[in-house]
Amino acid sequence: MSASVSTRPGGRPRPWIQPHLVLAALTIGLLLLFVLLPMAWMISTSFKSQVAAMQQPPRWIPEVPTFENYAKLLDPRGEGGRRFLRYLLNSFIVSTATTVLGTAVAVPAAYAFSRFRFPGRRLLFMTILVRNMFPAVVFLIPLFILMRTFGLVDRHASLIITYMTFGLPLAIWLLKGYYDNIPTELEEAALVDGATRFFAFVRVVMPLSVPGIVAAAIYVFIQAWNEYLYALTFLNSDELMTLPVGLQSYFSEFVTDWPGLMASSFVMSIPVVVLFMVLQRYFVRALTEGALKT
């Protein structure tokens, strides 16, 4: 018996180590180091005392790990714990409201762009996407003037409306690509059976588009959860601050509480990581199916 050898179309043997695969593995490895090393240092510092965090040379593994920083954060009896939990609740309120309202607007808008043909459809769709060509800071002053005119400054409503305007363009684009791949024959069959357009959308299209809706919701939630600049500008009351703005309380004129800051940052990252891990398969499926044309 002879062992099979991988050959090229021309008959020459194919090398076992292929340069492009090695290059791809090295690139992925460097990207993983770039992402994971800061997270590892953040977690390590969160278990250190203030003295150990300032130690030179720094140590990756603390000699005496401590949970004191997490105990202070999650203890509602202490001033630091009350403030952190209030910031956490505010972030949940703003991010959840933005996600629910943004998804509720993006779903019918994307469906209309995918299924209906009306004058100015292409121009309107491109106009929505043009907003993403500009950095968010460009709209800071105009939006602040608008919110002040309507009396929404120092209210969560100002952030929810602003975050919706930032998240809607990509959410609509993502969902439209997903709806384009759902056969229209399914809706036509429902219409022939006597269903209305709305009934066909709710009972036929919506169940099939769950992965796309979940992907759009994840994107909107993460964007609202991590936003800092607009929250810093629109909110003045400490009771309304969100977590990204609240983290600046760890910085003072003479000293920075690095262990407390790292512990707060780690706790802040947990909801996003858990959300993505639980709904990951929907997110990947929406991105792959929305990128393909049938």
C-alpha positions in Angstrom: 0.0 0.0 0.0 1.2 3.5 -0.8 0.5 6.6 1.3 -1.5 9.2 -0.5 0.4 12.5 -1.2 -1.3 15.8 -1.6 -0.5 17.1 -5.1 -1.1 20.3 -7.0 -3.1 20.3 -10.3 0.2 20.1 -12.2 1.2 16.9 -10.5 3.8 18.4 -8.1 3.6 17.6 -4.4 1.9 20.2 -2.3 4.1 21.4 0.7 2.8 20.5 4.1 3.5 24.0 5.5 1.9 26.6 3.4 3.2 30.2 3.7 -0.2 31.9 3.6 -1.6 29.7 6.4 1.5 30.4 8.6 1.1 34.2 7.9 -2.6 34.0 8.8 -1.9 32.1 12.0 0.8 34.7 13.0 -1.6 37.5 12.2 -4.4 36.0 14.3 -2.0 35.4 17.1 -0.7 39.0 17.2 -4.3 40.2 17.2 -5.2 38.0 20.1 -2.2 39.2 22.0 -3.2 42.8 21.2 -6.7 42.2 22.6 -6.0 39.8 25.5 -2.9 41.3 27.1 -4.6 44.6 28.2 -7.6 42.6 29.5 -5.2 40.3 31.5 -3.4 43.3 33.0 -6.8 44.9 33.9 -7.9 41.7 35.7 -4.5 41.4 37.4 -4.5 45.0 38.7 -8.1 44.7 40.0 -6.8 42.1 42.5 -4.0 44.3 43.8 -3.8 46.9 46.5 -2.9 50.5 45.7 0.7 49.9 46.8 1.1 46.7 44.8 -0.4 48.4 41.7 2.4 51.1 41.8 5.2 48.6 42.4 8.2 48.7 40.2 8.9 46.5 38.3 5.2 45.6 37.9 4.1 42.1 38.5 1.6 40.2 36.4 0.5 38.0 39.3 -0.1 39.9 42.6 1.8 38.5 45.6 -1.2 39.0 47.9 -4.5 39.0 45.8 -7.3 40.9 47.4 -11.0 41.1 46.7 -11.3 44.4 48.5 -11.8 46.4 45.3 -14.8 44.3 44.2 -16.2 44.4 47.7 -16.2 48.2 47.7 -17.9 48.3 44.3 -20.7 45.9 45.1 -21.4 47.0 48.7 -24.5 49.3 48.6 -23.7 50.3 52.2 -20.6 52.2 51.2 -20.5 55.5 49.3 -18.4 54.1 46.5 -20.7 51.1 46.2 -23.8 53.2 46.1 -22.3 55.5 43.4 -21.1 52.6 41.3 -24.4 50.7 41.4 -26.3 53.8 40.5 -24.0 54.4 37.5 -24.5 50.8 36.5 -28.3 51.1 36.8 -28.2 54.3 34.7 -26.2 52.6 32.0 -28.7 49.7 31.9 -31.6 52.1 31.6 -30.1 54.1 28.8 -28.7 51.1 26.9 -31.8 49.0 27.2 -34.1 51.8 26.2 -31.9 52.7 23.2 -31.8 49.1 22.1 -35.6 48.5 22.4 -36.5 51.8 20.6 -33.7 51.6 18.1 -34.6 48.0 17.1 -38.3 48.9 16.9 -37.5 51.6 14.4 -34.8 49.7 12.5 -36.9 46.6 11.8 -39.8 48.2 9.9 -37.5 50.7 8.2 -35.2 48.0 6.9 -38.2 46.0 5.8 -39.6 48.9 3.8 -36.2 49.5 2.1 -36.0 45.8 1.2 -39.5 45.1 0.0 -41.1 48.4 -1.2 -40.2 50.5 -4.3 -40.9 54.1 -3.8 -39.5 57.4 -5.3 -36.2 58.4 -3.7 -35.7 55.0 -2.0 -32.1 54.6 -3.0 -31.2 58.2 -2.3 -32.9 58.0 1.2 -31.1 54.8 2.0 -27.7 56.3 1.0 -28.5 59.4 3.0 -29.0 57.3 6.1 -25.7 55.6 5.6 -23.8 58.9 5.0 -24.1 59.8 8.6 -21.5 57.1 9.4 -19.0 58.8 7.2 -18.5 61.6 9.8 -17.1 61.2 13.4 -19.5 61.4 16.2 -17.8 64.6 17.6 -19.0 66.5 14.6 -22.6 66.4 15.8 -21.9 67.2 19.4 -22.6 70.9 19.4 -25.6 70.8 17.0 -27.2 68.0 19.1 -26.5 69.8 22.4 -28.2 72.9 21.0 -31.1 70.8 19.9 -31.4 69.1 23.3 -31.2 72.4 25.1 -33.9 73.8 22.9 -36.3 71.0 23.8 -35.3 71.0 27.5 -33.7 67.5 27.4 -30.2 68.4 28.8 -29.4 66.5 32.0 -32.0 63.8 31.2 -31.5 60.3 30.0 -33.9 61.0 27.1 -31.2 63.1 25.5 -28.8 60.2 25.4 -31.4 57.7 24.2 -32.4 59.9 21.3 -28.7 60.6 20.4 -27.6 56.9 20.6 -30.6 55.9 18.4 -29.4 58.3 15.7 -26.0 56.8 15.8 -27.1 53.1 15.9 -29.9 53.2 13.4 -27.9 53.6 10.1 -25.9 50.4 10.6 -28.8 48.5 12.1 -31.0 49.4 9.2 -28.3 48.4 6.7 -27.7 45.1 8.5 -31.3 44.2 8.6 -32.0 45.2 5.0 -29.3 42.9 3.9 -30.9 40.1 5.9 -34.4 40.8 4.6 -33.1 40.8 1.0 -32.2 37.1 1.5 -35.6 36.0 2.7 -37.6 34.8 -0.3 -40.5 37.0 -1.2 -42.5 33.9 -2.2 -43.1 33.1 1.5 -44.9 36.4 1.9 -46.7 36.1 -1.4 -48.0 32.7 -0.3 -49.3 34.2 2.9 -51.0 37.0 1.0 -52.7 34.5 -1.4 -54.1 32.7 1.7 -55.7 36.0 2.8 -53.2 37.4 5.2 -52.6 41.1 5.3 -49.1 42.6 4.6 -48.7 43.3 8.3 -49.7 39.8 9.3 -47.3 38.3 6.7 -44.5 40.5 8.1 -45.2 39.6 11.7 -46.0 35.8 11.3 -43.7 35.0 8.4 -40.8 37.4 8.1 -40.2 38.3 11.7 -39.5 34.7 12.9 -37.1 34.2 10.1 -35.3 37.5 10.8 -34.6 36.8 14.5 -30.8 36.4 14.0 -30.6 39.7 12.1 -32.7 41.5 14.8 -30.5 40.1 17.5 -27.3 41.2 15.7 -28.7 44.7 15.3 -29.8 44.9 18.9 -26.3 43.7 20.1 -24.7 46.4 18.0 -26.9 49.2 19.3 -26.6 48.0 23.0 -22.8 47.9 22.9 -22.6 51.3 21.3 -24.8 52.8 23.9 -23.1 51.0 26.8 -19.6 52.2 25.9 -20.4 55.8 24.8 -18.6 58.5 26.9 -18.4 61.9 25.1 -22.1 62.6 24.8 -22.9 61.3 28.3 -20.2 63.6 29.6 -21.6 66.6 27.7 -25.4 66.1 28.2 -25.5 65.0 31.8 -24.7 67.3 34.7 -26.2 65.5 37.7 -24.2 62.8 39.4 -27.4 60.8 40.0 -27.9 60.5 36.2 -24.3 59.6 35.2 -23.6 56.4 33.3 -20.7 54.1 33.9 -18.2 55.4 31.3 -18.5 58.9 32.8 -18.6 57.6 36.4 -15.2 55.9 36.0 -13.5 59.3 35.9 -14.2 59.6 39.7 -11.2 57.3 40.2 -8.9 60.1 38.9 -8.0 62.9 41.3 -5.4 65.7 41.2 -2.6 63.8 43.0 -3.4 60.1 42.8 -5.3 57.6 40.6 -7.0 54.6 42.2 -5.8 52.1 39.6 -7.1 48.9 41.3 -10.5 50.4 41.8 -10.6 51.7 38.2 -9.6 48.3 36.8 -12.2 46.5 39.0 -14.9 48.8 37.8 -13.8 48.4 34.2 -13.9 44.6 34.5 -17.4 44.7 36.0 -18.5 47.1 33.3 -17.3 44.7 30.6 -19.1 41.6 32.0 -22.6 42.4 30.6 -21.3 43.0 27.1 -19.2 39.9 27.1 -22.0 37.7 28.5 -24.5 39.2 26.0 -22.3 38.5 23.1 -21.4 35.0 24.2 -25.0 34.0 24.7 -26.2 35.5 21.4 -23.0 34.9 19.4 -24.5 32.4 17.0 -27.3 34.8 16.0 -24.8 37.6 15.5 -22.5 35.5 13.2 -25.4 34.0 11.3 -26.8 37.5 10.6 -23.5 38.9 9.4 -22.9 35.9 7.0 -26.4 35.6 5.7 -26.8 39.4 5.3 -23.6 39.6 3.3 -24.8 37.0 0.7 -27.1 37.5 -2.2 -29.4 34.7 -3.2 
